[in-house]
Amino acid sequence: MNFKTHCHGKWILAGEHAVLRGAPAILFPLSCCQLNLEYLASNTPWQIQLSGNLNETHLPLIQQVLQHAFELSKKTPPSRGTLCIENHIPTGSGLGASAALCTAIAKWFMHATWILENNLLEFGRQLENLFHGESSGADIAVSALNQSIYFIRHETPHPFTFTWQPHWYLSYCGEQSTTSDCLKQVDLLWKKNPDQAQLTDTLMKDSVLLAKHALGLNSKSGIFILKEAIEQSYQAFRQWDLITPKLMQHMDTLIKAGALAVKPTGSGKGGFVLSLWTQDAKPSFETRDYYEL
């Protein structure tokens, strides 16, 4: 049975890492970046076709994800047909490429009745564990629901609504990151100094609550509270030691250009940076890889 779907990228306002331990997170879909998946049933031998920013070097990992999906669902992989995956979400950058892939595969399995609809999010999360070691399921949820969400692990994700539109951007720092490496860095703090690790988780949690409050106000008063929330989130990344020199340099450039506040979005140690600006600001970026949100 033929099947076609697409999943968008995502970005995180606040809540990274701490979300694994029960803190909330606020996430948004990134509609300008998406992954397309299509299964074409045929009598030709089974094959996978990759396009967009995917090439043959990505094939072993994608085959591993598919193998895991069939093992989890206790189904036999098809021997015929073509699976086409076209990706336009930057990889290794914190914008949810792995979550989009896992969600798209989960949607295919649901369409084929290999998994139940109410198991889609958990199935996608288990697939994403292959990329990160442990996935909170937050990226899977925002990818599957395709709307801004307020996420707490082991709870039903809630739509996140806000009363005003901040002037904010995502821009690439010029350095890729690996989520699993960043998770190990955070775990290291928990092993070395659990008291400090708990304080940092609390700092990130408070930044989420502050951002939620700010976006429920009007823009005039909300922008300064949102600025504080983003700064708190940034401080959590610093305490986890997830700010590389290149990432710091990019954020310094944004602040000097007039950004009110900046922070990594995603796991840290590279990738994209979220920047907040005044409503009348017209920022220019040194990188071509940026998105107005």
Secondary structure as GFF3:
##gff-version 3
##sequence-region A 1 293
A	DSSP	beta_strand	3	14	.	.	.	ID=ss1
A	DSSP	three_ten_helix	18	21	.	.	.	ID=ss2
A	DSSP	beta_strand	25	45	.	.	.	ID=ss3
A	DSSP	beta_strand	47	52	.	.	.	ID=ss4
A	DSSP	three_ten_helix	56	58	.	.	.	ID=ss5
A	DSSP	alpha_helix	59	73	.	.	.	ID=ss6
A	DSSP	beta_strand	80	87	.	.	.	ID=ss7
A	DSSP	alpha_helix	97	111	.	.	.	ID=ss8
A	DSSP	three_ten_helix	117	119	.	.	.	ID=ss9
A	DSSP	alpha_helix	120	132	.	.	.	ID=ss10
A	DSSP	alpha_helix	138	145	.	.	.	ID=ss11
A	DSSP	beta_strand	149	151	.	.	.	ID=ss12
A	DSSP	beta_strand	158	159	.	.	.	ID=ss13
A	DSSP	beta_strand	167	172	.	.	.	ID=ss14
A	DSSP	alpha_helix	179	192	.	.	.	ID=ss15
A	DSSP	alpha_helix	194	214	.	.	.	ID=ss16
A	DSSP	alpha_helix	219	239	.	.	.	ID=ss17
A	DSSP	alpha_helix	245	256	.	.	.	ID=ss18
A	DSSP	beta_strand	261	265	.	.	.	ID=ss19
A	DSSP	beta_strand	272	277	.	.	.	ID=ss20
A	DSSP	beta_strand	290	292	.	.	.	ID=ss21
###
